[in-house]
Amino acid sequence: MLEALPERPTRLNVRADGVGIEVSWEAPQAPAVPQPVVSAVPVATVPAVAAPPPVPAPPAEPTAHQVCAPSVGVFYHATEPGAAPFVRVGDVVRPGQQIGIVEAMKLMLPVEADRPGRVSAILRANGDQVEYGEPLVALVPVEGA
C-alpha cells in the first residue's frame, strides 16, 4: 500500500477494536548530490606497460606420475623447520614411503608415494597452501622397478 503513494508518509495512525497507535517521524532529507568539477588542466599521458606474464612452474616430465595432496592444507617437506626433507629431487622412493606432510586443522596427514619411482620434481614449496588433489611431487619410473 505504501509503495503506491507518491511520497513516503511521515505519520501513521492505526486503530482497531478501540485501541489505537499513532507514529510520526521527520521526513527524510534529500542527500546532497556532489556536483562534478570540470577543469581544463592538461594531463600527461603515460604509455601503458604490460605486466610480465606469470612464470609457470616447470612442467613435470610427460611420463611422470604425480603424487597429490590428500586434503586441503599446508604442505611441508619435513617433520619440522630445519629438519631434513623427506625426499629430494633424484631420490628413489618405494610405495608407502612418506614424501611430505599436509597439515589440515592441526592434523598432520602423511603424503606417501603410491608407486615406486625417482623424484623428478617437487611441485610445491615448503609451507604452501594446497588444495585436495593438487600435485605435490612428480615421480618418474625407475629402471627395473
C-alpha positions as CSV (number, residue, x, y, z in Angstrom):
1,M,0.0,0.0,0.0
2,L,2.8,2.4,0.9
3,E,4.5,1.7,-2.4
4,A,1.5,3.2,-4.3
5,L,1.9,6.6,-2.6
6,P,3.7,9.4,-4.5
7,E,5.7,10.3,-1.3
8,R,6.7,8.4,1.8
9,P,4.4,9.2,4.8
10,T,5.7,10.9,7.9
11,R,2.8,9.8,10.2
12,L,0.9,6.6,10.6
13,N,-2.3,6.2,12.7
14,V,-3.7,2.7,13.2
15,R,-6.9,1.9,15.2
16,A,-8.5,-1.5,15.8
17,D,-11.1,-2.6,18.3
18,G,-11.0,0.6,20.3
19,V,-7.2,0.5,20.5
20,G,-5.0,2.9,18.5
21,I,-1.4,3.8,17.9
22,E,0.0,6.8,16.2
23,V,3.6,7.1,15.0
24,S,5.2,10.0,13.3
25,W,8.7,10.8,12.1
26,E,10.6,13.5,10.3
27,A,10.6,13.5,6.5
28,P,13.9,12.2,5.1
29,Q,16.2,14.9,3.9
30,A,17.3,14.5,0.3
31,P,21.0,13.6,0.2
32,A,23.3,16.3,-1.2
33,V,24.4,15.3,-4.6
34,P,28.0,16.3,-5.3
35,Q,28.4,18.2,-8.5
36,P,31.2,17.1,-10.8
37,V,34.1,19.5,-11.1
38,V,35.3,20.2,-14.6
39,S,38.8,21.6,-15.0
40,A,40.9,22.3,-18.0
41,V,44.2,21.1,-16.6
42,P,46.4,19.3,-19.2
43,V,47.1,15.7,-18.2
44,A,50.3,13.9,-19.3
45,T,49.7,10.5,-20.9
46,V,51.8,7.6,-19.7
47,P,52.3,4.7,-22.0
48,A,50.8,1.5,-20.8
49,V,53.4,-1.1,-19.7
50,A,52.3,-4.6,-19.9
51,A,53.0,-6.7,-16.8
52,P,55.2,-9.7,-17.5
53,P,53.3,-12.9,-17.7
54,P,53.4,-15.2,-14.6
55,V,56.2,-17.8,-14.8
56,P,54.6,-21.2,-14.7
57,A,56.1,-24.0,-12.6
58,P,58.3,-26.3,-14.6
59,P,56.1,-28.9,-16.1
60,A,56.6,-32.5,-14.9
61,E,58.1,-34.9,-17.3
62,P,55.5,-36.4,-19.7
63,T,55.9,-39.9,-18.2
64,A,55.9,-38.5,-14.6
65,H,53.3,-39.7,-12.1
66,Q,52.1,-37.0,-9.7
67,V,51.6,-37.7,-6.0
68,C,48.7,-35.4,-5.0
69,A,47.6,-33.8,-1.8
70,P,45.3,-36.0,0.3
71,S,43.5,-32.9,1.7
72,V,43.3,-29.2,1.7
73,G,46.0,-27.8,4.0
74,V,49.6,-26.7,4.2
75,F,52.3,-28.8,2.5
76,Y,55.6,-29.4,4.4
77,H,58.7,-31.1,3.1
78,A,60.0,-32.1,6.5
79,T,58.8,-33.0,10.0
80,E,59.8,-29.6,11.4
81,P,61.7,-26.4,10.3
82,G,65.4,-27.2,9.9
83,A,64.9,-30.9,9.7
84,A,66.0,-32.9,6.6
85,P,63.3,-33.1,3.9
86,F,61.5,-36.5,3.4
87,V,62.7,-36.6,-0.2
88,R,64.9,-34.5,-2.6
89,V,64.9,-34.4,-6.4
90,G,66.7,-37.5,-7.6
91,D,65.8,-39.7,-4.6
92,V,64.3,-43.1,-5.4
93,V,61.1,-43.9,-3.4
94,R,59.1,-47.1,-2.8
95,P,55.3,-47.4,-2.4
96,G,54.2,-46.3,1.0
97,Q,57.3,-44.2,1.6
98,Q,56.5,-40.8,3.2
99,I,57.4,-37.9,0.9
100,G,55.7,-35.0,2.8
101,I,53.1,-33.8,5.2
102,V,49.8,-31.9,4.7
103,E,48.7,-30.1,7.8
104,A,44.9,-29.8,7.9
105,M,43.2,-28.3,11.0
106,K,46.2,-29.2,13.3
107,L,46.2,-32.8,11.9
108,M,49.4,-34.0,10.2
109,L,48.4,-36.1,7.3
110,P,51.3,-38.1,5.7
111,V,51.8,-37.8,2.0
112,E,53.1,-41.2,0.7
113,A,54.3,-42.5,-2.7
114,D,51.7,-44.8,-4.2
115,R,54.2,-46.4,-6.6
116,P,58.0,-46.7,-7.0
117,G,59.9,-44.0,-8.8
118,R,62.5,-41.4,-8.8
119,V,61.6,-37.9,-7.6
120,S,61.8,-35.7,-10.8
121,A,60.3,-32.5,-9.3
122,I,58.9,-31.2,-6.0
123,L,56.0,-29.1,-7.4
124,R,55.0,-27.1,-4.3
125,A,57.2,-25.1,-2.0
126,N,57.5,-25.9,1.7
127,G,54.7,-24.2,3.6
128,D,52.5,-23.7,0.5
129,Q,48.7,-23.8,0.8
130,V,47.4,-26.8,-1.2
131,E,44.1,-28.0,-2.4
132,Y,42.8,-31.6,-2.3
133,G,44.2,-33.5,-5.3
134,E,46.8,-30.8,-6.1
135,P,50.0,-32.4,-7.5
136,L,52.9,-32.1,-4.9
137,V,55.7,-34.4,-6.2
138,A,56.4,-35.9,-9.6
139,L,57.8,-39.4,-9.9
140,V,59.4,-41.0,-13.0
141,P,59.6,-44.7,-13.4
142,V,62.9,-46.3,-12.3
143,E,64.7,-48.9,-14.5
144,G,63.9,-52.4,-13.3
145,A,61.1,-51.4,-10.9
